[in-house]
Amino acid sequence: MNRRLLILCDPFTSPAYTPRVRCLCEQLNAQGWHIDLYTEQGEPLPFEHTYPIHEIRVYRTGSFAEWAVKSVLSLLFDWRNRYFSRKVRQAVSGQEYNLVVCCTFSTFPLQAALDVAREKNLPLHVDLRDIDEQAPNAQYQSHRQWWLRPFRQWYRNTNIRRRNAVIRQADSLSCVSPWHKAFLQAYNKQVSVIYNGYDSELFRPRDVRSEQFSIAYVGRVYEQPMQDATLLMQALQDINIPVQVNWYTNDAGQQRIRQLAGQYGVEQQMHYHGYVPTRQVPTLLHEASIVLVLSNTATVSGAHGIMTTKFYEALGVEKPVLCVRSDEECLAKVISETNAGIAATTKEQVKTFIMEKYHEWQTNGYTRQPINQEEKQHFTRQYQAQQFEQLFLQYMHEDR
């Protein structure tokens, strides 16, 4: 049987360049699937790939004027999706596929994927990594739309309306948490949970002795109440051990942590770095004694179902995870089921966890979390590719 997929996805952007869809394509390609992936042209792609990536140039001059005009047209008339749709349909004219797949964190390129599926009379599967409703006022995506903040609510509602119009017509959906599934079933009953995860070929456990007991955070730092590192700062204020906290984040994130650390007098323990390439992340995690994950209880933050990739990468290398503050929801549940560490709700829990890992480091020169190995295997990118494959086979048109 021919297995030919047409995949449309949002642009590959740094620092991670959308690992979910990349790993999926690599795994399916290795299994003999034919993959054609279309995306918007952005920054040069720094990774190798065994499947074709077709980039469509949406912004031709790179000028602010062009960007502003096309952005307004996209807001009012969904111009970006429509332009991309026309270009993809021209490019795949005469090509035969079994299924159209759209992978996105927002609304682009959902309409384009629906247009292609309709034109070719093919089923459509939509994989949603994020949705606007998972955080209040589109806070989770606000860094991508800073210029829209004065009318963010209108933009959010417009995106939701456009998204729902497409997913109601999709043959199946996938999402990243049980909360997302429960929410999206109001629009389409065919929803499957396929968690985010880690690349088992890249994120492997390795015991690395280090001279310094350290806590590492790798990723974006969002504003409170989306994330809240207060429990960590309070715990560090109380304990008297030589601990170094390394922040691998952008300038805005560093500034937020500096302000918070200054309030608790622990600024001297903070060490700041910029983002690092994905292939350097395993080394940073191996060298760390604890991996920090920032969250907040859903009742305070208003955020739901956010399953950060950095948790899964820490799980892959089997480093102790300190989640502050616990979301008391999906993330805390997975941390407990995998025995990956602690999703803390009190300062005392944070202090106890840090001290336990400090004594382990003093004894061994490194730390290793006793992970539930059976549960861990459910969160590899390779396992998720198998889940996608079985899902696609249920819906795809055969013998085309």
N, C-alpha and C positions, 0 to 999 in steps of 0.2 A: 504494500500500500504506500502511495506517495504521502509524504508528510511535509507540506509546504505551508509555512507561516508567513504572514505579512504582519509585522509588528511596527506600530507607531508609538513613539514615546516623546516625552518632554526633553529639552536639551540636556546633554551631559555637561554638568557644571562641577567645578572644584568645591570642596576638596575630595569628595568620594566618587564623583562621576557616576552616580546612580548604580551602585553595585548589584541591586536586586535584579534589574533587567539584564545587566551585563553577564552575571553568572548564569542566569536562566538561558540566555542565548548560547553561551559557551557549552553548557551541559547538553542542551538539545542538539546543537550542532554535532557534538561528539557522538550522539546517539543516532546520527544519520538524518536528522531533520534538515530541511532546507529553510534557511532563515533569510528574509529580506527585512532589514530594519531601516526605517525612515525617521529622521529627527531634524530639528531645526539646527542650522549651522551656528556654532558658538565658538568658544575658544578651541585652539588646536587640541586634539585628543592625545593624551600622553600615555595611553595604554595600547597594548597589542590586542588584536581580536582575530578570531578565525572565521568569522562570518561577515558579510558585507554590511557596512554602515553607510547609508546614503544620507548626506546632509543637504538640506534645502536652505538656501540663503534667503532670509526674510528681510533683513535690514541691509541694504546694498551699499550705502555710502558711509555708514557709521556715524553720521552727524547727529547732533542733538536735535536739530530741527526735524529730520526724518523720523527719529525715534519718537519725538513728541507727537507728531501728526499721526503716525501709525498706531501709537498707543491710544490716542483719543478715538480713532476709528475702531480699534479693537474693543474699547469699552462700550461704544455706542452700537456697533454693528457686528462685533465678533470678527473683525477683518482678518486678524492673524490666523484664526482657525480656517476661515474660508479660503484664504490665499494658499495656505499649506495644503488644504484639501484638494484644490485644483491642481497644484503641482504634483502631488502624490498620484492622483488619478491619471494624470498624463504619463507619469513615469512607469506605472504598472499596467498601462493599457496593453491588452493582449497576454498578460501574465496570468497564470492559473495558480490558485491557492486553495487550501482547505479551510482556513480560518483566518479572521482578522483579530488581532490582539492590540489593545491600547493600554499602555502603562503610563501612569501619570500621578503627580502629587496634587494636581489642581484640576483645571478644565481643559488645558491644551495637551494633546490635540484630539479631544473626545469627538467633537463634531466631524473632524476630518475622518476619523476612524469609522464613524457611522456612515458617512457619505460613501466611502470606499466599499464597505460591507453591503450597503444597499445596491450600489451600482453593479457589484459582482455577484449579488444574491448569495452572500456568505454569512454564516453566523459570526457574531461579534462577542468577544470576551473582553471585559474591562477589569484591569487591576488597579485599584486605588490605594496608593501608599498613605496619603493623607486626605482629609476632607476638612472644609472650613469649619464645620460644627464641632470639631474635636477640641477647639479652644475658643474662648470668647473673643469677639472682635477681630477674628482672623489673626490673633497674636502670634500663632505658631509660624505664620507666613509673612508677618509684617516686614521682616527684613528684606523681602523680595519686592516690596511695593511701598517703599518709604514715601514716594511722591504722592501716594494715594491716601495718606492718613487723614486729610481733612474730610474726605468722603468715603472712608473705608467701609462703612456699613452698607452704603449703596452698592459699592463694588462687590462686597461679599454676597449680598443678596442676588446680584446679577449673576455671579459665578455659580451660586447654588442652583438658581433657576435653569441656567444653561446645562449644568451637569445633570440635573435630575431629568431633563428632557431627553438626554442621551441614554442614561442608565436604565430608564424605564423600558427602552427599546432593545437593550442588550440581551443576549441569550443567557449570559452568566456573568457574575461578578466575583472578584476575590478581594480580600482586604487583610489587614495586618493584626487585628485583635478581635476578641469576642464582642467588645463594645461596638466596634465598627459594624460587625455583622448584624447585631441587634438593631442598630440605627438604620442601616441601609436596606434592611428587609421591608421597610415601609414603602420602598420604591421598586424593589425587585426581589422576589422570593428566592432566586437562585444565587445565593451568596455563600462563599466558602472562605474560611479563615486559612490563610497561608502566612505564617509569621515571617517577620524579618529574621535575619540570622547572620551567620558568620561563614566565611570561606574556610572549610576544614583543611584545605591545602596550604593556606596562608597563616591561619591562626591555630597553632598547635601548642600544647603545653611544653614548656622547657624551663628547667630550674636554673636560674641565673643568680649567682651570689652577688650581692651589692654591698657597698660600704656604707650606704645611707638608707635608713628606713624612710620610705617615701610613699606618698599618696599621689596618684596621677589622675588628672581629668583631661580627656581628649574630646574636643567638640565645641559646639556653640554654647554660649551662656546666654540664656534669655532673661528678660526682665522678671522681677517678682510681680505677681505671685505665680507666674508660670513655673519657675524653678525657685527653690529656696535653700540656700546653703547655710542658713543661720545655725542649725543644729551642729554642723561641723565646726563653725567658728566658736560656738559656745563650748564645745567639747575640748577644742585645742586650748582655749583659755584656761581650762581647769586642769588639764593633764600636764605633767612636767617631764616630757621625754623629747629627745631631739628628732622631730619629725619635719620633713620637708614636703610641701604640697606643690606639685608642678602642674601648671595650667597651660595646656596646649590649645589656645583659643585665639580669637581675633582681638583687635584693639578694643572694640566695644565691650566684649566679654571681660577682658582684663580690667577695664575701668570699673565695671560693676563689682568685680571681686575685690579690687583695691578699696573701694568705698566700704564694702561690707566688712572686710578684714580690719580696716581702720577703726570701725566702730567697736570692735572687740579686742583691739590691741594685739592682734596676731599677724600683722603685716609682715614682720620679719621672717615668718615661716612660709610666706608665699613666694614662689618663683615663677616667672612668666615667660612664655615662649609663644611663637606663632604657630599656625597650622603646620602640620608635617604631611608629606606624601603618604598615601595609604600603606605602601610597602614598608614604611618605617614604623608604623603603629605597633605591629607585633613586638618589635624590640623594646619599645617604650613600655608596653604592658608587661613584658617579661621582667624588666628591670624594676618595676614598681612593686611595692609590698601590698598595696591596696589600690583598687581601681574605683574611683568615685563616679557615681551616676547621680545627676541632679534631677529632682522631680519635685512634686508637691502634692498634698492630698487633693483629690478631685473636688471635694466640697469647698475648698478655699480657692484653688486656681481656676476652677471651672473647666479644666482640661480633662479629657477622657481618652483612654485607649492609646496613649503615646508610648510606644515601645522602641526606645532609642537603640540604634544599631550598636552603639558603644557598649551597651550591656552584653549583647550577644558576643561581641569580640572578646570581652573579658571572660565570658563563659568558655569560649573556645580555647583560650590559653590557661584556663583554670586558675585565675587569680581571684582573690577574695573581693567581692563587690560590696561597696558601702553605698546604699541608695539613701540620699537625704533630699527632701523628706519623703517618706513613703507615699505613693499615690493611693494606697489602700484599695487598689483596684487590680487591673490586668497585670501591670509590671510587678507589683508585690507578689502576686500569685505565682508568676513564673519563677521569680527569685526563690520563693519558698520551695516550689516543686522540684527545682533543679539543685537545691541546696547551694546556690551560688554565692550566698553571703547573707546580708541583712538589709531589709527595707525598714529603716528606723523611724520611729515616731516620737522618741524622747532623746534628750541629751545624754541620759545615763546609758541608753542602749549604744549610742555612738561611742562613748568613752570606753565601755566594756569591750566592744568589738575592736577598737583600735588597740587597746592594751593587749588583748588576746593575740592579735596578729603581730604586735611588737615583740612579745615574748617568743613567738614562733620564729620571727626573724632573728632574734638574738641567739636562739638555739641553732638554727640551720643556716643562717645567712641569706635565706629566701623564704617566701611563703608559697603554699600550694593549697588551694581550696579542695576539700573532698567532695567533688561534684557527683551528683546522681547521673551516672554514665548513660543509663537507659533513656532518661529524659533529655539529656544533652543532645543526643543524636537527632532529636526531632527539630533542632534549630540550626542545622547545617544548610548552607545554600544548596548543597547537592541533594539533600532530602527534599527540600522545597521544590527543586527542579522536577523531581519525581512526582510530587503532588500536582504541579502544574501540568505535567505530561498526561497524567491520568484524567485530569479535568478537561484538558483540550480534546482528548480522544472521545470524551462523551458527547461533545458538541460539534466537532469538525465534520465537514462534508468529505466523503471518501472518494477515491478513484477519480480525481480531477486532473 
